[in-house]
């Protein structure tokens, strides 16, 4: 899970701000999904121990009561602890449920908004699917067919998706499609050999960057020279008043 998280969000010297990841944990009795947003998470480090700490913190806070001030803890230290915990939680959410809830959550914004137009492309990794390079090159992105508003890749574990997982995925997509949202499911292959999920994520990102799009290194451009000049002038006037 830590490697999947690192490979999903990190590039050299930057984070993929427009990438989100949902990791499903648990067995038949209890299932929990952790949703991570590259655009919201802060203070991430690309090492497994740091990722494990953030995931563990999310699990510990799942359904846990709000933190209270300790008997021997001052108000100042309690507030500092609240700030630290809010920073650790930023960009991380926990959900009850497994794959089905993860898919619903991933497509909730698009499925619940009639103002957002475009198609949802859902690609499931399968050794028998279409080679990913052919799939991406053949994907019709012409305006007349509607732009792609959401691109979702579904990965299984070392054994792939089970029959129950495939059935749950199909049912969720049919339910969202019945609400009037355009969904296009595909089976896509990275080759005949089974790879680790973390390795698949790196390859998927590579093909998406090369063929379809490339995640921006920053969410917005740096301010122009005129804005910087005015900002310095304002700061100088404030210092003069003091």
C-alpha positions as CSV (number, residue, x, y, z in Angstrom):
1,X,0.0,0.0,0.0
2,X,2.8,2.4,0.8
3,X,4.5,1.8,-2.5
4,X,1.2,2.2,-4.3
5,X,0.7,5.6,-2.6
6,X,4.3,6.8,-3.3
7,X,4.2,5.7,-7.0
8,X,0.7,7.3,-7.5
9,X,1.5,10.7,-6.2
10,X,5.2,11.3,-6.6
11,X,7.5,12.3,-9.4
12,X,11.0,13.6,-9.1
13,X,10.8,17.0,-7.3
14,X,7.0,17.3,-7.7
15,X,3.7,15.7,-6.7
16,X,0.9,14.8,-9.1
17,X,-1.7,17.3,-8.0
18,X,-4.5,16.0,-10.3
19,X,-4.2,12.4,-9.2
20,X,-6.3,10.7,-6.5
21,X,-5.9,7.2,-5.1
22,X,-8.2,4.9,-3.1
23,X,-6.7,1.9,-1.3
24,X,-9.1,-0.8,-0.1
25,X,-8.2,-2.8,3.1
26,X,-9.9,-5.5,5.1
27,X,-11.6,-8.9,4.6
28,X,-15.1,-10.2,4.5
29,X,-16.0,-9.0,8.0
30,X,-14.9,-5.3,7.8
31,X,-13.6,-3.2,4.9
32,X,-12.1,0.2,5.0
33,X,-11.0,2.4,2.1
34,X,-8.5,5.2,2.4
35,X,-8.9,8.0,-0.2
36,X,-5.8,10.3,-0.8
37,X,-5.8,13.4,-2.9
38,X,-2.6,14.7,-4.4
39,X,-4.1,18.2,-4.7
40,X,-4.9,18.4,-1.0
41,X,-2.3,16.4,0.8
42,X,0.7,18.3,2.2
43,X,4.0,17.5,3.8
44,X,4.4,14.2,2.0
45,X,7.7,12.5,1.7
46,X,8.5,9.7,-0.8
47,X,9.6,7.0,1.7
48,X,7.6,4.1,2.9
49,X,8.0,4.8,6.7
50,X,6.4,8.3,6.2
51,X,3.6,6.9,4.1
52,X,3.0,4.2,6.6
53,X,2.7,6.8,9.4
54,X,0.1,8.8,7.4
55,X,-1.9,5.7,6.6
56,X,-1.7,4.5,10.2
57,X,-2.9,7.9,11.4
58,X,-5.9,7.7,9.1
59,X,-6.8,4.3,10.4
60,X,-6.5,5.4,14.0
61,X,-8.8,8.4,13.4
62,X,-11.4,6.3,11.5
63,X,-14.6,6.5,13.6
64,X,-12.5,7.7,16.5
65,X,-14.0,10.5,18.8
66,X,-12.7,14.0,18.5
67,X,-9.4,14.5,20.4
68,X,-9.9,15.9,23.9
69,X,-7.6,18.0,26.1
70,X,-5.5,15.8,28.4
71,X,-5.5,16.3,32.2
72,X,-1.9,17.4,32.2
73,X,-2.0,19.2,28.9
74,X,-2.1,22.9,28.6
75,X,-4.5,24.7,26.2
76,X,-1.6,25.8,24.1
77,X,-0.2,22.3,23.7
78,X,-3.7,20.9,23.0
79,X,-4.2,23.5,20.2
80,X,-0.8,22.7,18.8
81,X,-1.7,19.0,18.8
82,X,-4.9,19.8,17.0
83,X,-3.1,21.7,14.3
84,X,-0.6,18.9,13.8
85,X,-3.3,16.3,13.5
86,X,-5.3,18.4,11.0
87,X,-2.1,18.7,8.9
88,X,-1.6,15.0,9.0
89,X,-5.2,14.4,8.0
90,X,-5.3,16.9,5.1
91,X,-5.9,15.1,1.9
92,X,-6.6,11.8,3.6
93,X,-10.1,10.4,4.2
94,X,-11.4,7.0,5.4
95,X,-14.6,5.3,4.1
96,X,-16.5,2.3,5.3
97,X,-16.5,-0.4,2.6
98,X,-14.3,-1.9,-0.1
99,X,-14.1,-1.6,-3.9
100,X,-17.7,-0.8,-4.5
101,X,-17.6,2.2,-2.1
102,X,-14.2,3.2,-3.5
103,X,-15.6,3.4,-7.0
104,X,-18.7,5.4,-5.9
105,X,-16.5,7.8,-4.0
106,X,-14.1,8.3,-6.9
107,X,-16.9,9.2,-9.3
108,X,-19.2,10.9,-6.8
109,X,-18.4,14.5,-7.9
110,X,-18.9,13.7,-11.6
111,X,-22.0,11.5,-11.1
112,X,-23.6,13.9,-8.7
113,X,-23.2,17.1,-10.8
114,X,-25.3,17.8,-13.8
115,X,-23.2,20.9,-14.6
116,X,-20.0,18.8,-15.3
117,X,-20.0,17.5,-18.8
118,X,-18.0,14.8,-20.5
119,X,-17.4,11.1,-20.4
120,X,-16.1,8.9,-17.7
121,X,-13.5,6.4,-18.9
122,X,-13.0,3.4,-16.6
123,X,-10.1,1.1,-17.4
124,X,-9.7,-2.2,-15.6
125,X,-6.3,-3.8,-15.8
126,X,-6.6,-7.3,-17.2
127,X,-3.9,-9.5,-18.9
128,X,-6.4,-10.3,-21.7
129,X,-7.3,-6.7,-22.3
130,X,-6.3,-4.3,-25.1
131,X,-2.6,-3.2,-24.9
132,X,-2.6,0.1,-23.0
133,X,-0.7,2.0,-25.7
134,X,-3.2,1.0,-28.4
135,X,-6.1,1.8,-26.0
136,X,-4.9,5.3,-25.3
137,X,-3.9,6.1,-28.9
138,X,-7.3,4.8,-30.1
139,X,-9.3,6.7,-27.4
140,X,-11.6,9.1,-29.2
141,X,-11.0,12.5,-27.7
142,X,-12.6,14.6,-30.4
143,X,-14.9,17.4,-29.1
144,X,-18.0,16.0,-30.9
145,X,-17.9,12.9,-28.8
146,X,-17.5,14.8,-25.5
147,X,-14.3,15.4,-23.6
148,X,-13.1,13.0,-20.9
149,X,-14.0,14.5,-17.5
150,X,-12.8,11.6,-15.4
151,X,-10.2,8.9,-16.1
152,X,-10.3,6.0,-13.6
153,X,-8.0,3.0,-13.5
154,X,-9.0,-0.1,-11.4
155,X,-6.2,-2.4,-10.2
156,X,-6.5,-5.6,-8.2
157,X,-4.1,-7.4,-5.9
158,X,-1.4,-9.9,-7.0
159,X,-4.3,-12.2,-8.1
160,X,-6.2,-9.5,-9.9
161,X,-9.9,-8.7,-9.4
162,X,-12.1,-11.5,-8.1
163,X,-15.4,-12.4,-9.7
164,X,-17.2,-10.7,-6.8
165,X,-15.1,-7.5,-7.4
166,X,-15.9,-7.6,-11.1
167,X,-19.6,-8.0,-10.4
168,X,-19.5,-5.1,-7.9
169,X,-17.7,-2.9,-10.4
170,X,-20.2,-3.7,-13.1
171,X,-23.2,-3.0,-10.9
172,X,-21.8,0.4,-9.8
173,X,-21.0,1.5,-13.3
174,X,-24.5,0.4,-14.5
175,X,-26.1,2.4,-11.6
176,X,-24.1,5.5,-12.4
177,X,-24.8,5.1,-16.2
178,X,-28.6,4.8,-15.5
179,X,-28.4,8.3,-13.9
180,X,-27.6,9.8,-17.3
181,X,-23.8,9.9,-17.0
182,X,-21.8,8.7,-20.0
183,X,-19.5,5.8,-18.8
184,X,-17.2,3.8,-21.1
185,X,-15.7,0.7,-19.4
186,X,-12.6,-0.9,-20.9
187,X,-10.2,-3.8,-20.1
188,X,-6.6,-2.8,-20.6
189,X,-3.4,-4.8,-20.5
190,X,0.1,-4.0,-19.5
191,X,1.3,-7.4,-20.8
192,X,0.8,-11.1,-20.1
193,X,3.0,-11.1,-17.0
194,X,1.4,-10.3,-13.6
195,X,3.1,-7.3,-12.0
196,X,2.9,-5.7,-8.6
197,X,0.2,-3.1,-8.3
198,X,2.8,-0.5,-7.5
199,X,4.7,-1.3,-10.7
200,X,1.5,-1.1,-12.7
201,X,0.8,2.4,-11.4
202,X,4.2,3.6,-12.6
203,X,3.6,2.1,-16.0
204,X,0.1,3.5,-16.3
205,X,1.4,7.0,-15.4
206,X,4.1,6.7,-18.0
207,X,1.7,5.9,-20.8
208,X,-0.7,8.6,-19.7
209,X,2.0,11.2,-19.6
210,X,3.4,10.2,-23.0
211,X,0.2,9.7,-24.9
212,X,-2.8,11.3,-23.2
213,X,-1.7,14.1,-20.8
214,X,1.0,15.1,-18.4
215,X,0.3,16.1,-14.8
216,X,1.3,19.8,-14.3
217,X,4.3,20.4,-12.0
218,X,2.3,23.1,-10.2
219,X,-1.4,24.0,-9.9
220,X,-0.9,27.6,-11.1
221,X,1.7,29.7,-12.6
222,X,3.9,32.0,-10.6
223,X,2.7,35.6,-10.2
224,X,3.8,38.0,-13.0
225,X,6.4,40.8,-12.6
226,X,3.7,43.5,-12.1
227,X,2.0,41.6,-9.3
228,X,5.4,41.0,-7.6
229,X,6.2,44.7,-7.9
230,X,2.9,45.8,-6.4
231,X,3.2,43.3,-3.6
232,X,6.7,44.7,-2.6
233,X,5.3,48.2,-2.7
234,X,2.4,47.3,-0.4
235,X,4.9,45.6,2.0
236,X,7.1,48.7,2.0
237,X,4.2,51.0,2.8
238,X,3.1,48.7,5.7
239,X,6.7,48.8,7.1
240,X,6.8,52.6,6.8
241,X,3.5,52.9,8.8
242,X,4.9,50.8,11.6
